[in-house]
Amino acid sequence: MHLVPPMTMLDFFRKSEGIWFSERTVHHFDAVADESGDSNLMIRVLESGDPRIQEVCETQKVKVSDVAGAASFSWLANLDDLEPNPNYAAILVDVPDPDNPSRGKFLRNRGYVEGIPVVCRYHFAPDGVLTIETEYERNQGQERCWFVTDDFRVRVSTVRMMNGVNLMTYCSERRCMMTETLEEMAQNHIDRPRQEVKKFTI
């Protein structure tokens, strides 16, 4: 099946919704402990009336009427954990360019690198690659993300300190099948009418 990449942030949120198994490789350019590893990324699209959207907009002094969509992102070390660590969770609110919905900015209540509210700039290339630029107080971050298939995507990011590149990260992410989906697929297989097997004689 031909992949149709998302070209707006809201479509990106919708295509990303679900649970992903993320394998992360991190390369530091200074003496910092290795942060490579596995985790589960949980993404949910938020309804337009979600109070968390209003809260983020008020903090960033942005009109809610300019918002096109929002999503929550959270990470778990594994799915056996009951609740995600709030230090590894964020709300993203999309504010697209009114003249070009393939670019704009989104508001984060927490940044990846520094745990403070930030505004990120983004744009989608014609091939669907999403580029995100983030200016922190002491750092600059750039992330690129693209779907290889509907259920497999890649993220590559760099963080630049004032003295140069500090770290690079590569993540490959595979969508996890939910139990309900697997049960539905199994039931559909059971309910499928048996096809008659034609016997051919020579």
Contacts in CASP RR format, 6 or more apart in sequence:
PFRMAT RR
TARGET T0000
AUTHOR 0000-0000-0000
METHOD contacts of the structure
MODEL  1
MHLVPPMTMLDFFRKSEGIWFSERTVHHFDAVADESGDSNLMIRVLESGD
PRIQEVCETQKVKVSDVAGAASFSWLANLDDLEPNPNYAAILVDVPDPDN
PSRGKFLRNRGYVEGIPVVCRYHFAPDGVLTIETEYERNQGQERCWFVTD
DFRVRVSTVRMMNGVNLMTYCSERRCMMTETLEEMAQNHIDRPRQEVKKF
TI
1 150 0 8 1.000
3 147 0 8 1.000
3 148 0 8 1.000
3 149 0 8 1.000
3 150 0 8 1.000
5 124 0 8 1.000
5 127 0 8 1.000
5 128 0 8 1.000
5 146 0 8 1.000
5 147 0 8 1.000
6 12 0 8 1.000
6 14 0 8 1.000
6 15 0 8 1.000
6 124 0 8 1.000
6 128 0 8 1.000
6 130 0 8 1.000
6 147 0 8 1.000
7 101 0 8 1.000
7 102 0 8 1.000
7 124 0 8 1.000
7 128 0 8 1.000
8 68 0 8 1.000
8 96 0 8 1.000
8 101 0 8 1.000
8 102 0 8 1.000
8 124 0 8 1.000
9 68 0 8 1.000
9 69 0 8 1.000
9 94 0 8 1.000
9 96 0 8 1.000
9 104 0 8 1.000
9 106 0 8 1.000
9 122 0 8 1.000
10 68 0 8 1.000
10 69 0 8 1.000
10 94 0 8 1.000
10 96 0 8 1.000
12 124 0 8 1.000
12 130 0 8 1.000
13 43 0 8 1.000
13 45 0 8 1.000
13 69 0 8 1.000
13 70 0 8 1.000
13 71 0 8 1.000
13 92 0 8 1.000
13 94 0 8 1.000
14 45 0 8 1.000
15 147 0 8 1.000
15 150 0 8 1.000
16 43 0 8 1.000
16 71 0 8 1.000
16 153 0 8 1.000
17 43 0 8 1.000
17 44 0 8 1.000
17 45 0 8 1.000
17 71 0 8 1.000
18 42 0 8 1.000
18 43 0 8 1.000
18 44 0 8 1.000
18 175 0 8 1.000
18 176 0 8 1.000
18 178 0 8 1.000
19 40 0 8 1.000
19 41 0 8 1.000
19 42 0 8 1.000
19 43 0 8 1.000
19 79 0 8 1.000
19 175 0 8 1.000
19 176 0 8 1.000
19 178 0 8 1.000
20 40 0 8 1.000
20 41 0 8 1.000
20 42 0 8 1.000
20 43 0 8 1.000
20 153 0 8 1.000
20 173 0 8 1.000
20 174 0 8 1.000
20 175 0 8 1.000
20 176 0 8 1.000
21 38 0 8 1.000
21 40 0 8 1.000
21 41 0 8 1.000
21 173 0 8 1.000
21 174 0 8 1.000
21 175 0 8 1.000
21 176 0 8 1.000
22 38 0 8 1.000
22 39 0 8 1.000
22 40 0 8 1.000
22 41 0 8 1.000
22 75 0 8 1.000
22 171 0 8 1.000
22 172 0 8 1.000
22 173 0 8 1.000
23 37 0 8 1.000
23 38 0 8 1.000
23 171 0 8 1.000
23 172 0 8 1.000
23 173 0 8 1.000
24 35 0 8 1.000
24 36 0 8 1.000
24 37 0 8 1.000
24 38 0 8 1.000
24 39 0 8 1.000
24 169 0 8 1.000
24 170 0 8 1.000
24 171 0 8 1.000
25 36 0 8 1.000
25 37 0 8 1.000
25 169 0 8 1.000
25 170 0 8 1.000
25 171 0 8 1.000
26 34 0 8 1.000
26 35 0 8 1.000
26 36 0 8 1.000
26 167 0 8 1.000
26 168 0 8 1.000
26 169 0 8 1.000
27 167 0 8 1.000
27 168 0 8 1.000
27 169 0 8 1.000
28 34 0 8 1.000
28 35 0 8 1.000
28 166 0 8 1.000
28 167 0 8 1.000
29 164 0 8 1.000
29 165 0 8 1.000
29 166 0 8 1.000
29 167 0 8 1.000
30 166 0 8 1.000
32 167 0 8 1.000
39 75 0 8 1.000
39 76 0 8 1.000
39 77 0 8 1.000
39 78 0 8 1.000
40 75 0 8 1.000
40 76 0 8 1.000
40 77 0 8 1.000
40 78 0 8 1.000
40 79 0 8 1.000
40 176 0 8 1.000
41 73 0 8 1.000
41 74 0 8 1.000
41 75 0 8 1.000
41 173 0 8 1.000
42 72 0 8 1.000
42 73 0 8 1.000
42 74 0 8 1.000
42 75 0 8 1.000
42 76 0 8 1.000
42 84 0 8 1.000
43 71 0 8 1.000
43 72 0 8 1.000
43 73 0 8 1.000
44 71 0 8 1.000
44 72 0 8 1.000
45 69 0 8 1.000
45 70 0 8 1.000
45 71 0 8 1.000
46 52 0 8 1.000
46 53 0 8 1.000
46 69 0 8 1.000
46 70 0 8 1.000
46 71 0 8 1.000
46 72 0 8 1.000
46 91 0 8 1.000
48 67 0 8 1.000
48 69 0 8 1.000
50 70 0 8 1.000
52 70 0 8 1.000
52 72 0 8 1.000
52 91 0 8 1.000
52 109 0 8 1.000
53 64 0 8 1.000
53 67 0 8 1.000
53 69 0 8 1.000
53 70 0 8 1.000
53 91 0 8 1.000
53 93 0 8 1.000
54 64 0 8 1.000
55 109 0 8 1.000
56 70 0 8 1.000
56 91 0 8 1.000
56 93 0 8 1.000
56 107 0 8 1.000
56 108 0 8 1.000
56 109 0 8 1.000
56 117 0 8 1.000
57 63 0 8 1.000
57 64 0 8 1.000
57 67 0 8 1.000
57 93 0 8 1.000
57 107 0 8 1.000
59 107 0 8 1.000
59 109 0 8 1.000
59 117 0 8 1.000
60 93 0 8 1.000
60 107 0 8 1.000
60 117 0 8 1.000
60 119 0 8 1.000
62 93 0 8 1.000
62 95 0 8 1.000
62 107 0 8 1.000
66 95 0 8 1.000
67 93 0 8 1.000
67 94 0 8 1.000
67 95 0 8 1.000
68 94 0 8 1.000
68 95 0 8 1.000
68 96 0 8 1.000
68 101 0 8 1.000
69 93 0 8 1.000
69 94 0 8 1.000
70 91 0 8 1.000
70 92 0 8 1.000
70 93 0 8 1.000
70 94 0 8 1.000
71 91 0 8 1.000
71 92 0 8 1.000
72 89 0 8 1.000
72 90 0 8 1.000
72 91 0 8 1.000
72 92 0 8 1.000
73 89 0 8 1.000
73 90 0 8 1.000
73 91 0 8 1.000
73 92 0 8 1.000
74 84 0 8 1.000
74 88 0 8 1.000
74 89 0 8 1.000
74 90 0 8 1.000
75 84 0 8 1.000
75 85 0 8 1.000
75 88 0 8 1.000
75 89 0 8 1.000
76 84 0 8 1.000
76 85 0 8 1.000
79 176 0 8 1.000
87 115 0 8 1.000
89 110 0 8 1.000
90 108 0 8 1.000
90 109 0 8 1.000
90 110 0 8 1.000
90 111 0 8 1.000
90 112 0 8 1.000
91 108 0 8 1.000
91 109 0 8 1.000
91 110 0 8 1.000
92 106 0 8 1.000
92 107 0 8 1.000
92 108 0 8 1.000
93 106 0 8 1.000
93 107 0 8 1.000
93 108 0 8 1.000
94 104 0 8 1.000
94 106 0 8 1.000
95 104 0 8 1.000
95 105 0 8 1.000
95 106 0 8 1.000
95 107 0 8 1.000
96 103 0 8 1.000
96 104 0 8 1.000
97 103 0 8 1.000
97 104 0 8 1.000
102 123 0 8 1.000
102 124 0 8 1.000
103 121 0 8 1.000
103 122 0 8 1.000
103 123 0 8 1.000
103 124 0 8 1.000
104 121 0 8 1.000
104 122 0 8 1.000
104 123 0 8 1.000
105 119 0 8 1.000
105 120 0 8 1.000
105 121 0 8 1.000
105 122 0 8 1.000
106 119 0 8 1.000
106 120 0 8 1.000
106 122 0 8 1.000
107 117 0 8 1.000
107 118 0 8 1.000
107 119 0 8 1.000
107 120 0 8 1.000
108 117 0 8 1.000
108 118 0 8 1.000
108 119 0 8 1.000
108 120 0 8 1.000
109 117 0 8 1.000
110 116 0 8 1.000
110 117 0 8 1.000
111 117 0 8 1.000
111 118 0 8 1.000
111 134 0 8 1.000
111 136 0 8 1.000
112 134 0 8 1.000
112 141 0 8 1.000
112 143 0 8 1.000
112 157 0 8 1.000
113 134 0 8 1.000
113 136 0 8 1.000
113 139 0 8 1.000
113 141 0 8 1.000
113 159 0 8 1.000
114 136 0 8 1.000
114 137 0 8 1.000
114 138 0 8 1.000
114 139 0 8 1.000
116 136 0 8 1.000
116 137 0 8 1.000
118 134 0 8 1.000
118 135 0 8 1.000
118 136 0 8 1.000
119 135 0 8 1.000
120 132 0 8 1.000
120 133 0 8 1.000
120 134 0 8 1.000
121 132 0 8 1.000
121 133 0 8 1.000
121 134 0 8 1.000
122 130 0 8 1.000
122 131 0 8 1.000
122 132 0 8 1.000
122 133 0 8 1.000
123 130 0 8 1.000
123 131 0 8 1.000
124 130 0 8 1.000
124 131 0 8 1.000
125 131 0 8 1.000
127 146 0 8 1.000
128 146 0 8 1.000
128 147 0 8 1.000
129 144 0 8 1.000
129 145 0 8 1.000
129 146 0 8 1.000
130 144 0 8 1.000
130 145 0 8 1.000
130 146 0 8 1.000
131 142 0 8 1.000
131 143 0 8 1.000
131 144 0 8 1.000
132 142 0 8 1.000
132 143 0 8 1.000
132 144 0 8 1.000
132 145 0 8 1.000
133 140 0 8 1.000
133 141 0 8 1.000
133 142 0 8 1.000
134 140 0 8 1.000
134 141 0 8 1.000
134 142 0 8 1.000
134 143 0 8 1.000
135 141 0 8 1.000
138 161 0 8 1.000
138 162 0 8 1.000
139 159 0 8 1.000
139 160 0 8 1.000
139 161 0 8 1.000
139 166 0 8 1.000
140 159 0 8 1.000
140 160 0 8 1.000
141 157 0 8 1.000
141 158 0 8 1.000
141 159 0 8 1.000
141 160 0 8 1.000
142 157 0 8 1.000
142 158 0 8 1.000
142 160 0 8 1.000
143 155 0 8 1.000
143 156 0 8 1.000
143 157 0 8 1.000
144 155 0 8 1.000
144 156 0 8 1.000
144 157 0 8 1.000
145 153 0 8 1.000
145 154 0 8 1.000
145 155 0 8 1.000
145 156 0 8 1.000
146 153 0 8 1.000
146 154 0 8 1.000
147 153 0 8 1.000
148 154 0 8 1.000
150 175 0 8 1.000
151 174 0 8 1.000
151 175 0 8 1.000
152 172 0 8 1.000
152 173 0 8 1.000
152 174 0 8 1.000
152 175 0 8 1.000
153 172 0 8 1.000
153 173 0 8 1.000
154 170 0 8 1.000
154 171 0 8 1.000
154 172 0 8 1.000
154 173 0 8 1.000
155 169 0 8 1.000
155 170 0 8 1.000
155 171 0 8 1.000
155 173 0 8 1.000
156 168 0 8 1.000
156 169 0 8 1.000
156 170 0 8 1.000
156 171 0 8 1.000
157 168 0 8 1.000
157 169 0 8 1.000
157 171 0 8 1.000
158 165 0 8 1.000
158 167 0 8 1.000
158 168 0 8 1.000
158 169 0 8 1.000
159 165 0 8 1.000
159 166 0 8 1.000
159 167 0 8 1.000
160 166 0 8 1.000
END
